[in-house]
Amino acid sequence: MSKVAGQPLPNALIKVVDLLVESRIRIDAMEQILVKTNPVAYELYLGTIENLRAQKEAEVKKVLA
């Protein structure tokens, strides 16, 4: 059985998924606060996220090519 840091691989994956879910919940909460406190900054934030997604997609395509 594969092990990561002395733990079985499934346990490590569960911890990673838990951290990702927790991070997503925090990001969602911060987005809601930003929408209510500064809508202009929120629009800039959304634009930045879209740019980062496009960059990530381009990098993935480059690596897979």
PDB file of N, CA, C and O in Angstrom:
ATOM      1  N   MET A   1       0.852  -1.182   0.000  1.00  0.00           N
ATOM      2  CA  MET A   1       0.000   0.000   0.000  1.00  0.00           C
ATOM      3  C   MET A   1       0.897   1.243   0.000  1.00  0.00           C
ATOM      4  O   MET A   1       1.894   1.285   0.721  1.00  0.00           O
ATOM      5  N   SER A   2       0.550   2.247  -0.798  1.00  0.00           N
ATOM      6  CA  SER A   2       1.313   3.491  -0.839  1.00  0.00           C
ATOM      7  C   SER A   2       1.089   4.273   0.446  1.00  0.00           C
ATOM      8  O   SER A   2       0.006   4.263   1.030  1.00  0.00           O
ATOM      9  N   LYS A   3       2.157   4.953   0.866  1.00  0.00           N
ATOM     10  CA  LYS A   3       2.045   5.760   2.076  1.00  0.00           C
ATOM     11  C   LYS A   3       2.591   7.154   1.804  1.00  0.00           C
ATOM     12  O   LYS A   3       3.545   7.324   1.045  1.00  0.00           O
ATOM     13  N   VAL A   4       1.983   8.134   2.424  1.00  0.00           N
ATOM     14  CA  VAL A   4       2.439   9.514   2.343  1.00  0.00           C
ATOM     15  C   VAL A   4       2.670   9.978   3.767  1.00  0.00           C
ATOM     16  O   VAL A   4       1.742  10.005   4.576  1.00  0.00           O
ATOM     17  N   ALA A   5       3.905  10.341   4.077  1.00  0.00           N
ATOM     18  CA  ALA A   5       4.273  10.808   5.421  1.00  0.00           C
ATOM     19  C   ALA A   5       3.849   9.809   6.494  1.00  0.00           C
ATOM     20  O   ALA A   5       3.386  10.200   7.566  1.00  0.00           O
ATOM     21  N   GLY A   6       4.009   8.522   6.204  1.00  0.00           N
ATOM     22  CA  GLY A   6       3.712   7.494   7.182  1.00  0.00           C
ATOM     23  C   GLY A   6       2.249   7.145   7.328  1.00  0.00           C
ATOM     24  O   GLY A   6       1.905   6.307   8.162  1.00  0.00           O
ATOM     25  N   GLN A   7       1.371   7.760   6.544  1.00  0.00           N
ATOM     26  CA  GLN A   7      -0.058   7.476   6.630  1.00  0.00           C
ATOM     27  C   GLN A   7      -0.512   6.798   5.339  1.00  0.00           C
ATOM     28  O   GLN A   7       0.058   7.044   4.277  1.00  0.00           O
ATOM     29  N   PRO A   8      -1.507   5.969   5.423  1.00  0.00           N
ATOM     30  CA  PRO A   8      -2.043   5.389   4.201  1.00  0.00           C
ATOM     31  C   PRO A   8      -2.522   6.487   3.259  1.00  0.00           C
ATOM     32  O   PRO A   8      -3.031   7.517   3.701  1.00  0.00           O
ATOM     33  N   LEU A   9      -2.358   6.262   1.973  1.00  0.00           N
ATOM     34  CA  LEU A   9      -2.707   7.260   0.964  1.00  0.00           C
ATOM     35  C   LEU A   9      -4.147   7.749   1.073  1.00  0.00           C
ATOM     36  O   LEU A   9      -4.370   8.955   0.971  1.00  0.00           O
ATOM     37  N   PRO A  10      -5.141   6.878   1.276  1.00  0.00           N
ATOM     38  CA  PRO A  10      -6.518   7.387   1.369  1.00  0.00           C
ATOM     39  C   PRO A  10      -6.709   8.432   2.478  1.00  0.00           C
ATOM     40  O   PRO A  10      -7.452   9.396   2.293  1.00  0.00           O
ATOM     41  N   ASN A  11      -6.054   8.251   3.617  1.00  0.00           N
ATOM     42  CA  ASN A  11      -6.183   9.238   4.702  1.00  0.00           C
ATOM     43  C   ASN A  11      -5.596  10.578   4.296  1.00  0.00           C
ATOM     44  O   ASN A  11      -6.143  11.629   4.632  1.00  0.00           O
ATOM     45  N   ALA A  12      -4.480  10.543   3.571  1.00  0.00           N
ATOM     46  CA  ALA A  12      -3.868  11.786   3.114  1.00  0.00           C
ATOM     47  C   ALA A  12      -4.801  12.488   2.129  1.00  0.00           C
ATOM     48  O   ALA A  12      -4.945  13.710   2.182  1.00  0.00           O
ATOM     49  N   LEU A  13      -5.425  11.742   1.245  1.00  0.00           N
ATOM     50  CA  LEU A  13      -6.351  12.341   0.281  1.00  0.00           C
ATOM     51  C   LEU A  13      -7.566  12.932   0.969  1.00  0.00           C
ATOM     52  O   LEU A  13      -8.052  13.992   0.574  1.00  0.00           O
ATOM     53  N   ILE A  14      -8.052  12.266   1.979  1.00  0.00           N
ATOM     54  CA  ILE A  14      -9.194  12.779   2.740  1.00  0.00           C
ATOM     55  C   ILE A  14      -8.831  14.111   3.388  1.00  0.00           C
ATOM     56  O   ILE A  14      -9.635  15.043   3.395  1.00  0.00           O
ATOM     57  N   LYS A  15      -7.615  14.200   3.934  1.00  0.00           N
ATOM     58  CA  LYS A  15      -7.188  15.454   4.564  1.00  0.00           C
ATOM     59  C   LYS A  15      -7.068  16.570   3.536  1.00  0.00           C
ATOM     60  O   LYS A  15      -7.435  17.712   3.813  1.00  0.00           O
ATOM     61  N   VAL A  16      -6.556  16.246   2.351  1.00  0.00           N
ATOM     62  CA  VAL A  16      -6.437  17.251   1.299  1.00  0.00           C
ATOM     63  C   VAL A  16      -7.817  17.750   0.883  1.00  0.00           C
ATOM     64  O   VAL A  16      -8.024  18.954   0.731  1.00  0.00           O
ATOM     65  N   VAL A  17      -8.746  16.843   0.702  1.00  0.00           N
ATOM     66  CA  VAL A  17     -10.105  17.228   0.322  1.00  0.00           C
ATOM     67  C   VAL A  17     -10.739  18.075   1.422  1.00  0.00           C
ATOM     68  O   VAL A  17     -11.405  19.068   1.130  1.00  0.00           O
ATOM     69  N   ASP A  18     -10.540  17.697   2.666  1.00  0.00           N
ATOM     70  CA  ASP A  18     -11.072  18.485   3.781  1.00  0.00           C
ATOM     71  C   ASP A  18     -10.519  19.906   3.760  1.00  0.00           C
ATOM     72  O   ASP A  18     -11.266  20.864   3.961  1.00  0.00           O
ATOM     73  N   LEU A  19      -9.226  20.050   3.519  1.00  0.00           N
ATOM     74  CA  LEU A  19      -8.623  21.379   3.454  1.00  0.00           C
ATOM     75  C   LEU A  19      -9.164  22.186   2.285  1.00  0.00           C
ATOM     76  O   LEU A  19      -9.394  23.389   2.414  1.00  0.00           O
ATOM     77  N   LEU A  20      -9.367  21.535   1.147  1.00  0.00           N
ATOM     78  CA  LEU A  20      -9.917  22.232  -0.016  1.00  0.00           C
ATOM     79  C   LEU A  20     -11.336  22.721   0.251  1.00  0.00           C
ATOM     80  O   LEU A  20     -11.692  23.839  -0.119  1.00  0.00           O
ATOM     81  N   VAL A  21     -12.138  21.889   0.888  1.00  0.00           N
ATOM     82  CA  VAL A  21     -13.513  22.277   1.205  1.00  0.00           C
ATOM     83  C   VAL A  21     -13.515  23.434   2.200  1.00  0.00           C
ATOM     84  O   VAL A  21     -14.264  24.398   2.041  1.00  0.00           O
ATOM     85  N   GLU A  22     -12.679  23.333   3.215  1.00  0.00           N
ATOM     86  CA  GLU A  22     -12.602  24.405   4.213  1.00  0.00           C
ATOM     87  C   GLU A  22     -12.162  25.716   3.554  1.00  0.00           C
ATOM     88  O   GLU A  22     -12.707  26.777   3.858  1.00  0.00           O
ATOM     89  N   SER A  23     -11.188  25.646   2.661  1.00  0.00           N
ATOM     90  CA  SER A  23     -10.720  26.846   1.962  1.00  0.00           C
ATOM     91  C   SER A  23     -11.822  27.434   1.100  1.00  0.00           C
ATOM     92  O   SER A  23     -11.986  28.653   1.060  1.00  0.00           O
ATOM     93  N   ARG A  24     -12.578  26.594   0.410  1.00  0.00           N
ATOM     94  CA  ARG A  24     -13.666  27.077  -0.450  1.00  0.00           C
ATOM     95  C   ARG A  24     -14.736  27.790   0.378  1.00  0.00           C
ATOM     96  O   ARG A  24     -15.268  28.818  -0.041  1.00  0.00           O
ATOM     97  N   ILE A  25     -15.046  27.245   1.545  1.00  0.00           N
ATOM     98  CA  ILE A  25     -16.039  27.865   2.426  1.00  0.00           C
ATOM     99  C   ILE A  25     -15.553  29.246   2.870  1.00  0.00           C
ATOM    100  O   ILE A  25     -16.329  30.202   2.890  1.00  0.00           O
ATOM    101  N   ARG A  26     -14.280  29.350   3.222  1.00  0.00           N
ATOM    102  CA  ARG A  26     -13.730  30.640   3.652  1.00  0.00           C
ATOM    103  C   ARG A  26     -13.725  31.646   2.502  1.00  0.00           C
ATOM    104  O   ARG A  26     -14.062  32.815   2.692  1.00  0.00           O
ATOM    105  N   ILE A  27     -13.345  31.189   1.313  1.00  0.00           N
ATOM    106  CA  ILE A  27     -13.329  32.091   0.150  1.00  0.00           C
ATOM    107  C   ILE A  27     -14.740  32.573  -0.156  1.00  0.00           C
ATOM    108  O   ILE A  27     -14.939  33.754  -0.439  1.00  0.00           O
ATOM    109  N   ASP A  28     -15.723  31.675  -0.102  1.00  0.00           N
ATOM    110  CA  ASP A  28     -17.114  32.080  -0.341  1.00  0.00           C
ATOM    111  C   ASP A  28     -17.560  33.139   0.661  1.00  0.00           C
ATOM    112  O   ASP A  28     -18.225  34.108   0.294  1.00  0.00           O
ATOM    113  N   ALA A  29     -17.195  32.953   1.922  1.00  0.00           N
ATOM    114  CA  ALA A  29     -17.567  33.924   2.957  1.00  0.00           C
ATOM    115  C   ALA A  29     -16.906  35.273   2.695  1.00  0.00           C
ATOM    116  O   ALA A  29     -17.544  36.317   2.834  1.00  0.00           O
ATOM    117  N   MET A  30     -15.631  35.255   2.317  1.00  0.00           N
ATOM    118  CA  MET A  30     -14.943  36.515   2.038  1.00  0.00           C
ATOM    119  C   MET A  30     -15.524  37.206   0.807  1.00  0.00           C
ATOM    120  O   MET A  30     -15.600  38.434   0.762  1.00  0.00           O
ATOM    121  N   GLU A  31     -15.930  36.427  -0.187  1.00  0.00           N
ATOM    122  CA  GLU A  31     -16.562  37.011  -1.373  1.00  0.00           C
ATOM    123  C   GLU A  31     -17.862  37.712  -1.000  1.00  0.00           C
ATOM    124  O   GLU A  31     -18.141  38.804  -1.496  1.00  0.00           O
ATOM    125  N   GLN A  32     -18.649  37.103  -0.142  1.00  0.00           N
ATOM    126  CA  GLN A  32     -19.909  37.715   0.277  1.00  0.00           C
ATOM    127  C   GLN A  32     -19.672  39.028   1.019  1.00  0.00           C
ATOM    128  O   GLN A  32     -20.411  39.994   0.833  1.00  0.00           O
ATOM    129  N   ILE A  33     -18.650  39.056   1.849  1.00  0.00           N
ATOM    130  CA  ILE A  33     -18.309  40.288   2.566  1.00  0.00           C
ATOM    131  C   ILE A  33     -17.874  41.358   1.575  1.00  0.00           C
ATOM    132  O   ILE A  33     -18.280  42.515   1.686  1.00  0.00           O
ATOM    133  N   LEU A  34     -17.041  40.970   0.596  1.00  0.00           N
ATOM    134  CA  LEU A  34     -16.562  41.924  -0.397  1.00  0.00           C
ATOM    135  C   LEU A  34     -17.704  42.476  -1.235  1.00  0.00           C
ATOM    136  O   LEU A  34     -17.721  43.669  -1.540  1.00  0.00           O
ATOM    137  N   VAL A  35     -18.660  41.630  -1.614  1.00  0.00           N
ATOM    138  CA  VAL A  35     -19.806  42.081  -2.400  1.00  0.00           C
ATOM    139  C   VAL A  35     -20.572  43.169  -1.640  1.00  0.00           C
ATOM    140  O   VAL A  35     -20.991  44.168  -2.223  1.00  0.00           O
ATOM    141  N   LYS A  36     -20.745  42.962  -0.343  1.00  0.00           N
ATOM    142  CA  LYS A  36     -21.544  43.899   0.451  1.00  0.00           C
ATOM    143  C   LYS A  36     -20.783  45.167   0.804  1.00  0.00           C
ATOM    144  O   LYS A  36     -21.387  46.233   0.924  1.00  0.00           O
ATOM    145  N   THR A  37     -19.452  45.070   0.974  1.00  0.00           N
ATOM    146  CA  THR A  37     -18.698  46.234   1.424  1.00  0.00           C
ATOM    147  C   THR A  37     -18.109  47.057   0.290  1.00  0.00           C
ATOM    148  O   THR A  37     -17.977  48.275   0.409  1.00  0.00           O
ATOM    149  N   ASN A  38     -17.750  46.394  -0.818  1.00  0.00           N
ATOM    150  CA  ASN A  38     -17.114  47.135  -1.909  1.00  0.00           C
ATOM    151  C   ASN A  38     -17.381  46.438  -3.247  1.00  0.00           C
ATOM    152  O   ASN A  38     -16.557  45.647  -3.704  1.00  0.00           O
ATOM    153  N   PRO A  39     -18.506  46.719  -3.866  1.00  0.00           N
ATOM    154  CA  PRO A  39     -18.857  46.062  -5.130  1.00  0.00           C
ATOM    155  C   PRO A  39     -17.851  46.308  -6.259  1.00  0.00           C
ATOM    156  O   PRO A  39     -17.661  45.441  -7.112  1.00  0.00           O
ATOM    157  N   VAL A  40     -17.207  47.476  -6.274  1.00  0.00           N
ATOM    158  CA  VAL A  40     -16.218  47.769  -7.325  1.00  0.00           C
ATOM    159  C   VAL A  40     -15.016  46.844  -7.179  1.00  0.00           C
ATOM    160  O   VAL A  40     -14.530  46.289  -8.164  1.00  0.00           O
ATOM    161  N   ALA A  41     -14.540  46.682  -5.955  1.00  0.00           N
ATOM    162  CA  ALA A  41     -13.418  45.783  -5.705  1.00  0.00           C
ATOM    163  C   ALA A  41     -13.808  44.348  -6.052  1.00  0.00           C
ATOM    164  O   ALA A  41     -12.977  43.581  -6.537  1.00  0.00           O
ATOM    165  N   TYR A  42     -15.041  43.987  -5.810  1.00  0.00           N
ATOM    166  CA  TYR A  42     -15.507  42.644  -6.131  1.00  0.00           C
ATOM    167  C   TYR A  42     -15.448  42.398  -7.636  1.00  0.00           C
ATOM    168  O   TYR A  42     -15.051  41.318  -8.073  1.00  0.00           O
ATOM    169  N   GLU A  43     -15.841  43.393  -8.429  1.00  0.00           N
ATOM    170  CA  GLU A  43     -15.770  43.251  -9.887  1.00  0.00           C
ATOM    171  C   GLU A  43     -14.326  43.080 -10.344  1.00  0.00           C
ATOM    172  O   GLU A  43     -14.046  42.279 -11.235  1.00  0.00           O
ATOM    173  N   LEU A  44     -13.406  43.834  -9.734  1.00  0.00           N
ATOM    174  CA  LEU A  44     -11.985  43.677 -10.060  1.00  0.00           C
ATOM    175  C   LEU A  44     -11.493  42.282  -9.675  1.00  0.00           C
ATOM    176  O   LEU A  44     -10.713  41.665 -10.400  1.00  0.00           O
ATOM    177  N   TYR A  45     -11.955  41.800  -8.535  1.00  0.00           N
ATOM    178  CA  TYR A  45     -11.606  40.458  -8.065  1.00  0.00           C
ATOM    179  C   TYR A  45     -12.070  39.409  -9.067  1.00  0.00           C
ATOM    180  O   TYR A  45     -11.319  38.492  -9.399  1.00  0.00           O
ATOM    181  N   LEU A  46     -13.302  39.538  -9.551  1.00  0.00           N
ATOM    182  CA  LEU A  46     -13.823  38.578 -10.529  1.00  0.00           C
ATOM    183  C   LEU A  46     -13.000  38.599 -11.810  1.00  0.00           C
ATOM    184  O   LEU A  46     -12.726  37.548 -12.390  1.00  0.00           O
ATOM    185  N   GLY A  47     -12.604  39.790 -12.256  1.00  0.00           N
ATOM    186  CA  GLY A  47     -11.764  39.895 -13.441  1.00  0.00           C
ATOM    187  C   GLY A  47     -10.420  39.210 -13.252  1.00  0.00           C
ATOM    188  O   GLY A  47      -9.920  38.537 -14.154  1.00  0.00           O
ATOM    189  N   THR A  48      -9.843  39.388 -12.072  1.00  0.00           N
ATOM    190  CA  THR A  48      -8.563  38.749 -11.772  1.00  0.00           C
ATOM    191  C   THR A  48      -8.701  37.233 -11.773  1.00  0.00           C
ATOM    192  O   THR A  48      -7.837  36.530 -12.296  1.00  0.00           O
ATOM    193  N   ILE A  49      -9.777  36.729 -11.194  1.00  0.00           N
ATOM    194  CA  ILE A  49     -10.011  35.277 -11.160  1.00  0.00           C
ATOM    195  C   ILE A  49     -10.129  34.729 -12.577  1.00  0.00           C
ATOM    196  O   ILE A  49      -9.566  33.677 -12.878  1.00  0.00           O
ATOM    197  N   GLU A  50     -10.849  35.422 -13.446  1.00  0.00           N
ATOM    198  CA  GLU A  50     -10.993  34.965 -14.831  1.00  0.00           C
ATOM    199  C   GLU A  50      -9.650  34.949 -15.543  1.00  0.00           C
ATOM    200  O   GLU A  50      -9.362  34.019 -16.296  1.00  0.00           O
ATOM    201  N   ASN A  51      -8.820  35.971 -15.315  1.00  0.00           N
ATOM    202  CA  ASN A  51      -7.491  36.002 -15.923  1.00  0.00           C
ATOM    203  C   ASN A  51      -6.631  34.844 -15.440  1.00  0.00           C
ATOM    204  O   ASN A  51      -5.918  34.224 -16.229  1.00  0.00           O
ATOM    205  N   LEU A  52      -6.697  34.552 -14.142  1.00  0.00           N
ATOM    206  CA  LEU A  52      -5.912  33.446 -13.592  1.00  0.00           C
ATOM    207  C   LEU A  52      -6.392  32.104 -14.146  1.00  0.00           C
ATOM    208  O   LEU A  52      -5.579  31.215 -14.401  1.00  0.00           O
ATOM    209  N   ARG A  53      -7.686  31.952 -14.332  1.00  0.00           N
ATOM    210  CA  ARG A  53      -8.207  30.711 -14.910  1.00  0.00           C
ATOM    211  C   ARG A  53      -7.706  30.526 -16.336  1.00  0.00           C
ATOM    212  O   ARG A  53      -7.341  29.420 -16.734  1.00  0.00           O
ATOM    213  N   ALA A  54      -7.690  31.605 -17.097  1.00  0.00           N
ATOM    214  CA  ALA A  54      -7.206  31.533 -18.479  1.00  0.00           C
ATOM    215  C   ALA A  54      -5.716  31.184 -18.500  1.00  0.00           C
ATOM    216  O   ALA A  54      -5.281  30.383 -19.327  1.00  0.00           O
ATOM    217  N   GLN A  55      -4.937  31.777 -17.600  1.00  0.00           N
ATOM    218  CA  GLN A  55      -3.513  31.465 -17.522  1.00  0.00           C
ATOM    219  C   GLN A  55      -3.294  30.006 -17.157  1.00  0.00           C
ATOM    220  O   GLN A  55      -2.447  29.328 -17.737  1.00  0.00           O
ATOM    221  N   LYS A  56      -4.072  29.531 -16.186  1.00  0.00           N
ATOM    222  CA  LYS A  56      -3.937  28.141 -15.758  1.00  0.00           C
ATOM    223  C   LYS A  56      -4.265  27.200 -16.910  1.00  0.00           C
ATOM    224  O   LYS A  56      -3.556  26.218 -17.133  1.00  0.00           O
ATOM    225  N   GLU A  57      -5.328  27.491 -17.634  1.00  0.00           N
ATOM    226  CA  GLU A  57      -5.728  26.652 -18.759  1.00  0.00           C
ATOM    227  C   GLU A  57      -4.636  26.619 -19.818  1.00  0.00           C
ATOM    228  O   GLU A  57      -4.346  25.557 -20.370  1.00  0.00           O
ATOM    229  N   ALA A  58      -4.032  27.755 -20.107  1.00  0.00           N
ATOM    230  CA  ALA A  58      -2.956  27.823 -21.103  1.00  0.00           C
ATOM    231  C   ALA A  58      -1.749  27.016 -20.654  1.00  0.00           C
ATOM    232  O   ALA A  58      -1.131  26.318 -21.458  1.00  0.00           O
ATOM    233  N   GLU A  59      -1.411  27.108 -19.373  1.00  0.00           N
ATOM    234  CA  GLU A  59      -0.269  26.352 -18.838  1.00  0.00           C
ATOM    235  C   GLU A  59      -0.527  24.855 -18.872  1.00  0.00           C
ATOM    236  O   GLU A  59       0.371  24.080 -19.200  1.00  0.00           O
ATOM    237  N   VAL A  60      -1.730  24.444 -18.541  1.00  0.00           N
ATOM    238  CA  VAL A  60      -2.075  23.025 -18.563  1.00  0.00           C
ATOM    239  C   VAL A  60      -1.983  22.493 -19.984  1.00  0.00           C
ATOM    240  O   VAL A  60      -1.434  21.414 -20.207  1.00  0.00           O
ATOM    241  N   LYS A  61      -2.514  23.240 -20.947  1.00  0.00           N
ATOM    242  CA  LYS A  61      -2.456  22.822 -22.350  1.00  0.00           C
ATOM    243  C   LYS A  61      -1.010  22.704 -22.809  1.00  0.00           C
ATOM    244  O   LYS A  61      -0.661  21.777 -23.541  1.00  0.00           O
ATOM    245  N   LYS A  62      -0.159  23.653 -22.377  1.00  0.00           N
ATOM    246  CA  LYS A  62       1.241  23.634 -22.764  1.00  0.00           C
ATOM    247  C   LYS A  62       1.940  22.400 -22.199  1.00  0.00           C
ATOM    248  O   LYS A  62       2.733  21.763 -22.893  1.00  0.00           O
ATOM    249  N   VAL A  63       1.652  22.066 -20.955  1.00  0.00           N
ATOM    250  CA  VAL A  63       2.272  20.902 -20.310  1.00  0.00           C
ATOM    251  C   VAL A  63       1.795  19.603 -20.959  1.00  0.00           C
ATOM    252  O   VAL A  63       2.576  18.669 -21.138  1.00  0.00           O
ATOM    253  N   LEU A  64       0.519  19.551 -21.308  1.00  0.00           N
ATOM    254  CA  LEU A  64      -0.030  18.332 -21.899  1.00  0.00           C
ATOM    255  C   LEU A  64       0.330  18.153 -23.380  1.00  0.00           C
ATOM    256  O   LEU A  64       0.189  17.061 -23.931  1.00  0.00           O
ATOM    257  N   ALA A  65       0.794  19.226 -24.013  1.00  0.00           N
ATOM    258  CA  ALA A  65       1.134  19.139 -25.440  1.00  0.00           C
ATOM    259  C   ALA A  65       2.459  18.455 -25.671  1.00  0.00           C
ATOM    260  O   ALA A  65       2.885  18.304 -26.816  1.00  0.00           O
TER     261      ALA A  65
END
